[in-house]
Amino acid sequence: MTSYRISQLAERSGVPATTLRFYEDAGLLPADRTPAGYRVYGQDAVERLAFISSAKLLGLTLEEIRELLDVREEGVCAPVRARLLPLVAERITETGARITELRAFAARLAAARAELSGPAPEGACGPDCGCTTDPGLATSLSQDQPWRDVPVACTLGGSELDERTGQWRQLVSQADRREEIPDGIRLVFPAGADLAGEIATLAAAEQGCCAFFDFSLRLTPSALHLEVRAPESAAKVLADLFGATA
């Protein structure tokens, strides 16, 4: 029977060894041990990882994935599908709400840009000059803090991960300054950089593969603020992407 050491399984599946260890600790991927204490996985681990990765791509939580794996262990597909269907329906509803929120935010940003692009009034700023935006424009992409309970693992791998990292680093390089905040970092971009739409799109994509990140955008007359937060266990990932202190 085929068996894999952790390095072999990581190479075979494309899932980093650190994530495999995390999955074992979370009860998603059991491993046997050799007499010397090394992890050993059976052939079923490859299929199990494929199922976990697929579930994560659908935005399922750690608890939901664990429950699905328990049902899957029975060896019958129908109960798995029956449990998976309502979970996917929930994610469709949540995604629709998020899309509506992002579209509304993009529309308000476009309106602010249009107003600021017109001729400036003579003299000092006033209530109608466009420099003072509605406080409601400060919009968080995550209204509560579910990210604190999400496993620190990324569904991207290989070239996709490299491409996403490059996109963030190119964007971060345009920030005027970085400021440490509790649980994360604040990046401040010049107001005229026209980056709000790009940041919102990239942040939404990032939460699709790394739901442990929390993003907030805030537009002021003088700058665009991006705040990124993550659990303490994700400090290194935060540092790699955004330049925070690990």
C-alpha positions in Angstrom: 0.0 0.0 0.0 1.3 3.4 -0.9 2.3 5.7 1.9 3.8 9.2 2.1 6.1 11.1 4.4 4.9 14.7 5.0 7.4 16.1 2.4 6.3 13.6 -0.2 2.6 14.3 0.5 3.3 18.0 0.2 5.0 17.5 -3.1 2.3 15.1 -4.4 -0.7 17.3 -3.4 0.8 20.8 -3.7 -0.2 21.6 -0.1 2.6 23.0 2.0 3.9 20.9 4.9 3.0 23.6 7.4 -0.7 23.4 6.2 -0.6 19.6 6.5 0.5 19.9 10.1 -2.2 22.4 10.7 -4.8 20.1 9.2 -3.7 17.3 11.4 -3.9 19.5 14.5 -7.4 20.6 13.4 -8.6 17.0 13.1 -9.0 17.2 9.3 -6.1 15.0 8.2 -5.1 12.1 10.5 -1.5 10.8 10.2 0.2 7.6 11.5 3.6 7.7 13.1 6.8 5.7 12.4 8.7 4.3 15.4 11.0 7.4 15.0 8.0 9.7 15.2 7.7 10.8 11.5 4.3 11.4 10.1 3.1 8.8 7.5 0.0 9.2 5.4 -1.9 6.7 3.3 -3.1 7.0 -0.3 -6.5 8.2 1.0 -4.8 11.4 2.3 -4.4 12.6 -1.3 -8.1 12.3 -1.9 -8.9 13.8 1.5 -6.8 16.8 0.8 -8.5 17.3 -2.6 -11.8 17.3 -0.8 -10.6 19.8 1.8 -9.2 22.1 -0.8 -12.4 22.0 -2.8 -14.4 22.8 0.4 -12.2 25.7 1.2 -12.6 27.1 -2.3 -16.4 27.1 -1.6 -15.7 29.2 1.5 -16.6 26.5 4.1 -15.5 26.9 7.6 -13.2 24.5 9.5 -16.1 23.1 11.5 -18.2 22.6 8.4 -15.3 20.8 6.6 -14.7 18.5 9.6 -18.4 17.6 9.7 -18.4 16.9 5.9 -15.4 14.7 6.3 -17.1 12.7 9.0 -20.1 12.1 6.7 -17.7 11.3 3.8 -16.0 8.6 5.9 -19.3 6.6 5.7 -18.4 5.9 2.0 -21.7 7.0 0.5 -21.9 10.1 -1.7 -25.5 11.0 -1.3 -25.3 12.2 2.4 -22.3 14.3 1.6 -24.1 16.0 -1.2 -27.2 16.5 0.9 -25.1 18.2 3.6 -23.0 20.2 1.1 -25.9 21.6 -0.9 -27.4 23.9 1.8 -23.9 25.1 2.7 -23.2 26.2 -0.8 -26.6 27.9 -0.9 -25.6 29.9 2.2 -22.4 30.9 0.6 -24.2 32.1 -2.5 -26.4 34.3 -0.4 -23.4 35.7 1.5 -21.4 36.3 -1.7 -24.4 38.2 -3.2 -24.5 40.4 -0.2 -20.8 41.1 -0.4 -20.9 41.9 -4.1 -23.8 44.3 -3.4 -21.7 46.0 -0.7 -18.6 46.3 -2.9 -20.6 47.6 -5.8 -22.2 50.3 -3.6 -18.8 51.2 -2.3 -17.3 51.4 -5.8 -20.2 53.6 -6.9 -19.7 56.0 -4.0 -16.0 56.2 -4.7 -16.7 57.0 -8.3 -19.1 59.7 -7.3 -16.5 61.2 -5.0 -13.9 61.1 -7.7 -16.3 62.8 -10.2 -17.0 65.6 -7.7 -13.3 66.1 -6.9 -12.4 66.2 -10.6 -14.5 69.3 -11.2 -13.2 72.9 -10.7 -12.3 73.8 -7.2 -14.1 76.7 -5.6 -12.3 79.9 -4.8 -11.0 80.3 -1.3 -11.2 77.7 1.5 -12.9 74.4 1.6 -16.7 74.5 2.2 -19.5 72.0 2.7 -20.1 71.7 -1.1 -16.5 71.6 -2.4 -16.3 67.8 -2.4 -13.4 67.5 -0.1 -15.5 66.4 2.9 -17.1 63.0 2.2 -20.1 61.4 3.9 -18.8 59.6 7.0 -20.7 56.6 5.7 -18.1 56.2 3.0 -15.9 54.6 5.5 -16.7 51.0 4.7 -15.4 47.8 6.2 -15.2 44.7 4.0 -15.9 42.7 7.2 -18.5 44.0 9.7 -17.7 41.5 12.4 -14.7 39.4 13.2 -15.2 35.8 11.9 -11.6 35.9 10.5 -10.3 35.3 14.1 -11.8 31.7 14.0 -10.7 30.8 10.5 -7.7 28.4 10.0 -4.6 30.1 8.8 -4.2 28.3 5.5 -4.3 29.4 1.9 -6.0 27.5 -1.0 -3.7 29.0 -3.6 -0.5 27.3 -4.6 2.4 27.4 -7.1 2.1 30.1 -9.8 -1.3 31.4 -8.5 0.3 32.1 -5.1 3.3 33.8 -6.7 1.0 35.9 -8.9 -1.2 37.0 -6.0 1.9 37.9 -3.9 3.3 40.0 -6.7 0.0 41.8 -7.1 0.0 42.8 -3.4 3.6 43.8 -3.3 3.2 46.0 -6.4 0.2 47.7 -4.8 1.8 48.0 -1.4 4.8 49.7 -3.0 2.6 52.6 -3.9 1.7 53.4 -0.3 3.0 56.7 1.2 3.4 55.1 4.6 2.8 52.1 6.8 1.5 52.2 10.3 1.3 49.4 12.8 -2.2 48.9 14.3 -3.6 46.2 16.7 -3.6 42.8 14.9 -2.2 44.3 11.7 -1.1 47.2 9.5 -2.5 50.4 8.0 -1.3 51.4 4.5 -1.9 55.0 3.5 -2.2 55.8 -0.2 -2.4 59.3 -1.8 -6.1 60.3 -2.4 -5.4 60.9 -6.1 -3.8 57.5 -6.8 -7.2 56.1 -8.0 -6.5 52.7 -6.3 -9.7 52.1 -4.4 -11.4 49.9 -6.9 -8.2 47.8 -7.4 -7.7 47.4 -3.7 -11.3 46.4 -3.1 -11.2 43.8 -5.9 -7.9 42.3 -4.7 -9.0 42.3 -1.0 -12.2 40.4 -2.0 -10.2 37.9 -4.0 -7.7 37.4 -1.1 -10.5 36.7 1.4 -11.7 34.0 -1.1 -8.5 32.0 -0.5 -7.3 33.4 2.8 -10.4 34.1 4.9 -8.3 34.8 8.0 -7.5 38.3 6.7 -9.8 41.2 7.5 -9.7 44.2 5.2 -11.1 47.7 5.8 -11.0 50.7 3.4 -11.6 54.3 4.3 -11.5 57.4 2.1 -10.7 60.8 3.5 -10.1 64.1 1.6 -6.4 63.6 1.7 -5.8 59.9 1.6 -7.0 56.3 1.1 -6.5 54.1 4.1 -6.3 50.3 3.8 -6.3 48.4 7.1 -5.4 44.7 7.1 -5.7 42.5 10.2 -5.1 38.8 10.8 -4.8 36.4 13.8 -1.5 36.3 15.6 -0.6 32.9 14.1 -0.7 34.6 10.6 1.8 37.3 11.5 4.4 36.0 9.1 1.9 35.9 6.2 0.9 39.4 7.0 4.5 40.5 7.0 5.3 38.8 3.7 2.4 40.4 1.9 2.1 43.8 3.5 5.4 44.6 5.2 4.1 44.3 8.8 6.3 43.3 11.6 6.3 39.6 12.0 
